[in-house]
Amino acid sequence: MLVDNSKIDEIRRTADIVDVISDYVSLVRAGRNFKGLCPFHSEKTPSFIVSPEKEIFHCFGCGAGGNVFTFLMRYENLSFPDAVRFLAKRYGITLTFSKREKDKETLDLFYQINEDAKRFFCSNLHTRVGSQALSYLKNRGFDDAIIQKFEIGYAPDDWESLTLFLRKKYKDSEILKSGLVVGREEGKGFYDRFRNRIIFPIVDRYERTVGFGGRIMEEEGGAKYINSPETPIFKKSKILYGFPYAKDEIRKKRRVFITEGYIDVIMAYKFGFKEIVAPLGTALTDEHLRIMELYADNVYFVFDADKAGIDAVIRAWEKICKTKLSSKVIVLPQGEDLDSALRKKGKEEIEKFIENAQDTGEFVISKIIGNFDLTSAGEKKKALNRVFELLSSLLDEFNFAVYASFLANRLKIDEGIIVDAYKNIKKTFKSFKKKTNEKYSFSNEKDKTDVLEYHLLMIALLSEEWTKRVFDIISPDRIEDATLRKIALKLNEIANKKGIDELEIVFQQEGDSGVINKLTELRLKGEELVDVEKSFNDCIKMFQRREIERKLENNKILIEKAVKSGNQTEIDVLLKENQKLQASVKGNLMTST
């Protein structure tokens, strides 16, 4: 389904890029632009810039860049048409299409199939078919209000009840791609993925149903939980169960509880702990943490006290150390999960556990050294080395000092000795990084060429007037860097017809993210130019001098060949050409090349 270019341009001009990106990134004003922590890689110092004037963003850390469409495509994993639809809906713009096609693989179709499946599951729970499931939930402490809030349902003990329901409205190929059914091994037909299970709809941050989790009622036979497979709208690494219901409370209290499952989330919500979410059967990801950073300052882990739970906390802490979030661990009684602890002890008792939550770093260190016999000097050394091994890539000397006293107390070693040992470890680590960087660093003629062409494109992208001035003298096909040449050629082609702002759209439609990243970098870097006229003159002269020097070098080779062949006429022609070239180097050089 192809949208008219005029509508795409209208959406781009209407959409407030700062407003849109602020839904994902905490932005602060920095001069004429806005700055924040990049949502596409982990960083502590903001290098992510949004320009409302140019309607673009760029991260000078990882290189990601583009316009408002590009941002949504990257962050929400949308196609370009779906990013257009998303913004059109947000800003109330009616789309018109240059060509109508029945595209049943759009994201809207998947959302609708999931919505219909959710209605099917929810209706089953309150019929005779779902009576056992409803009784199970009631016995677990679920009341009607919480069942309705989280839209809990039931998948009948039948191989194709959902299939038959969906076939009334959708094609088999569409149902299969939704992930709600499983293709038969013999290749003919399919069957329902969820059977005789309590169903928990999985909803994204925009309250769209993107998948489902299913739980058995009997603790025997089959996996306890199964989830929808990943689909174009369901990416586990980007979804936190319960987030749409929790986000307002998280923002209000600036804290978030992270637990392990659907029931823990729902029961905590029922007991009044509404700022709670859970990853979907995966470790906490960078994407999860980026979402949390927008709403919270403090993270509380509420995992089971078994090895899997402890390992999950350790992995999560390694990631959290690279963010601005603080974190603690709520240690529940042995053998209890959050659901059982709430039902047995009540809200007030759990609040005491929250008050006594342990700093995650101290928790992690305790668990690591707990694996060693600390009565042995050799084991103490091993424990210390294991802690250093983990922390050396996470904490600098200043942040490590927070834990030095705790570690010294646990190991019964002088704190000064521990601090000095850590400094030596960090010094070795830095030395290794420096040697590695030196080994792979380079500075040659190509670097100089790249810098020159980079600056020329920065200037050409400042305005249509500068585009004309640059390319009136330097032909864009003389740019050697492939990415920069591609930008230069397209810029020269469309600048006066459509304007520079259309470049991102053109490369988006071509699906060239590498070019888009470089383009936004160039446009934002151009803002740093102080004396554009001087920079322009310097770059043009350097570019022309480079061309002349290469021509002279080539002529030198041709003269040597002419001398060997005794071709005096050719020698005279080349020598005269060299004289003109050398004279032009001494002149202004500001003519068309």
Long-range contacts (C-beta under 8 A, 24 or more apart in sequence): 1-81, 1-97, 1-99, 1-100, 1-101, 1-103, 1-106, 2-81, 2-97, 2-98, 2-99, 2-101, 3-81, 3-84, 3-95, 3-96, 3-97, 3-98, 4-95, 4-96, 4-97, 4-98, 5-98, 5-505, 7-84, 7-88, 7-93, 7-95, 7-96, 8-84, 8-505, 9-502, 9-505, 10-93, 11-84, 11-87, 11-88, 11-91, 11-93, 12-55, 12-67, 12-68, 12-69, 12-501, 12-505, 13-55, 14-91, 14-93, 15-68, 15-87, 15-90, 15-91, 16-52, 17-50, 17-51, 17-52, 17-55, 17-56, 17-57, 17-67, 17-68, 17-71, 18-50, 18-52, 20-68, 20-71, 20-72, 20-87, 20-90, 21-50, 21-57, 21-68, 21-71, 23-294, 24-71, 24-75, 24-290, 24-291, 24-294, 25-290, 25-294, 26-293, 26-294, 32-527, 33-524, 33-527, 37-290, 37-293, 37-323, 37-324, 38-62, 38-64, 39-75, 39-290, 40-64, 40-74, 40-75, 41-286, 42-286, 42-289, 42-319, 42-322, 42-323, 43-322, 44-322, 44-323, 44-324, 49-524, 51-523, 51-524, 51-527, 54-501, 54-523, 54-524, 55-501, 56-504, 56-520, 56-523, 56-524, 57-520, 58-517, 58-520, 58-521, 58-523, 58-524, 60-521, 60-524, 63-517, 63-518, 63-521, 64-517, 65-516, 65-517, 65-518, 65-519, 65-520, 65-521, 65-524, 66-504, 66-508, 66-513, 66-516, 66-517, 66-520, 67-504, 67-505, 67-508, 67-520, 69-504, 69-505, 69-508, 70-504, 70-508, 70-513, 70-516, 73-508, 74-513, 76-238, 77-232, 77-235, 77-238, 78-107, 79-107, 80-508, 80-509, 80-511, 81-106, 82-106, 82-107, 82-108, 104-171, 104-173, 104-174, 105-174, 105-177, 105-232, 107-232, 107-233, 109-174, 110-177, 110-178, 110-210, 110-231, 110-232, 110-233, 111-208, 111-209, 111-210, 111-233, 113-166, 113-170, 113-174, 113-175, 113-178, 113-180, 114-178, 114-180, 114-201, 114-208, 114-209, 114-210, 114-211, 114-212, 114-233, 115-209, 116-165, 116-166, 116-169, 117-162, 117-165, 117-166, 117-178, 117-180, 117-209, 117-212, 118-151, 118-153, 118-201, 118-209, 118-212, 120-153, 120-162, 120-165, 120-166, 121-153, 121-154, 121-155, 121-162, 121-194, 121-199, 121-201, 121-212, 122-151, 122-152, 122-153, 123-153, 124-153, 124-154, 124-155, 124-156, 125-152, 125-153, 125-154, 129-154, 129-156, 130-154, 130-156, 132-217, 133-198, 133-217, 136-198, 136-217, 137-198, 140-263, 140-267, 140-339, 141-267, 141-270, 141-343, 142-266, 142-270, 143-270, 146-266, 146-269, 146-270, 149-245, 149-269, 150-200, 150-201, 150-245, 150-266, 150-269, 151-201, 152-198, 152-199, 152-200, 152-201, 152-266, 153-198, 153-199, 153-201, 154-197, 154-198, 154-199, 155-192, 155-194, 155-195, 155-196, 155-197, 155-199, 155-214, 156-195, 156-196, 157-195, 157-196, 158-192, 158-195, 159-191, 159-192, 159-195, 160-191, 160-192, 161-192, 162-192, 162-194, 163-190, 163-191, 163-192, 177-231, 178-231, 179-211, 179-228, 179-229, 179-230, 179-231, 179-234, 180-212, 180-228, 193-226, 193-228, 194-226, 197-226, 200-241, 200-262, 200-266, 202-227, 202-228, 202-234, 202-239, 202-241, 202-280, 203-243, 203-244, 204-233, 204-238, 204-239, 204-243, 204-244, 205-243, 205-244, 205-247, 205-291, 206-244, 207-244, 208-233, 210-234, 210-239, 211-239, 213-241, 213-262, 213-280, 215-262, 215-263, 225-261, 225-262, 225-281, 227-280, 227-281, 236-279, 236-280, 236-281, 236-282, 237-282, 237-285, 237-287, 237-288, 238-285, 238-287, 238-288, 239-280, 240-277, 240-278, 240-279, 240-280, 240-288, 240-291, 241-265, 241-277, 241-278, 241-279, 241-280, 242-266, 242-269, 242-276, 242-277, 242-278, 243-277, 243-291, 245-269, 245-274, 246-274, 246-275, 246-276, 246-277, 247-295, 249-274, 249-275, 250-275, 250-292, 250-295, 250-296, 251-295, 251-296, 253-296, 254-295, 254-296, 254-297, 254-298, 255-296, 255-297, 255-298, 255-299, 255-300, 256-292, 256-295, 256-296, 256-298, 256-299, 256-300, 257-300, 257-302, 257-330, 258-284, 258-299, 258-300, 258-301, 258-302, 258-303, 258-316, 259-302, 259-303, 259-338, 260-302, 260-303, 260-304, 260-309, 260-312, 260-337, 260-338, 261-337, 261-339, 263-339, 264-302, 264-337, 264-338, 264-339, 267-338, 267-339, 267-342, 267-343, 268-302, 268-338, 268-342, 271-342, 271-346, 271-347, 271-350, 272-347, 273-347, 273-350, 276-302, 283-312, 283-315, 283-316, 284-312, 284-315, 284-316, 284-319, 285-319, 286-319, 289-319, 289-320, 289-323, 289-325, 292-325, 293-323, 293-324, 293-325, 296-325, 297-324, 297-325, 297-326, 298-325, 298-326, 298-327, 298-328, 299-325, 299-326, 299-327, 299-328, 300-327, 300-328, 300-329, 300-330, 300-354, 300-357, 301-327, 301-328, 301-329, 301-330, 301-360, 302-330, 302-332, 302-338, 303-329, 304-332, 304-337, 305-331, 305-332, 305-334, 305-335, 305-336, 310-367, 313-360, 313-363, 313-364, 314-364, 314-367, 314-390, 316-360, 317-360, 317-361, 317-364, 318-390, 318-394, 320-360, 321-394, 321-395, 322-394, 327-359, 327-360, 328-357, 328-358, 328-359, 328-360, 328-363, 329-357, 329-358, 329-359, 329-360, 329-363, 330-354, 330-357, 331-356, 331-357, 331-358, 331-363, 361-402, 361-403, 362-403, 362-406, 364-390, 365-403, 365-406, 365-407, 365-410, 366-410, 369-407, 369-410, 369-411, 374-410, 374-411, 374-412, 380-411, 380-412, 380-413, 383-411, 384-411, 384-413, 384-418, 384-421, 388-421, 388-422, 388-425, 391-422, 392-422, 392-425, 392-426, 392-429, 393-429, 396-426, 397-422, 397-423, 397-426, 449-480, 449-481, 449-546, 450-481, 450-484, 452-539, 452-542, 452-543, 452-546, 453-479, 453-480, 453-481, 453-484, 453-543, 454-481, 454-484, 454-522, 455-535, 455-539, 456-539, 456-540, 456-543, 457-484, 457-487, 457-488, 457-491, 457-522, 458-522, 458-523, 458-525, 458-526, 458-529, 459-526, 459-529, 459-532, 459-535, 459-536, 459-539, 460-488, 460-491, 461-487, 461-491, 461-500, 461-519, 461-522, 461-523, 461-526, 462-526, 462-529, 462-532, 463-500, 464-495, 464-496, 464-499, 464-500, 466-532, 466-536, 467-491, 467-492, 467-495, 467-496, 467-500, 468-495, 468-496, 469-536, 470-536, 470-540, 472-592, 473-540, 473-590, 473-591, 473-592, 473-593, 474-540, 474-543, 474-593, 475-593, 478-543, 478-547, 478-593, 483-514, 483-515, 483-518, 484-518, 486-512, 486-515, 487-515, 487-518, 487-519, 487-522, 537-590, 540-589, 540-590, 541-588, 541-589, 541-590, 543-593, 544-584, 544-589, 544-593, 545-585, 545-589, 547-593, 548-581, 548-582, 548-584, 548-585, 548-589, 551-581, 552-578, 552-581, 552-582, 555-581
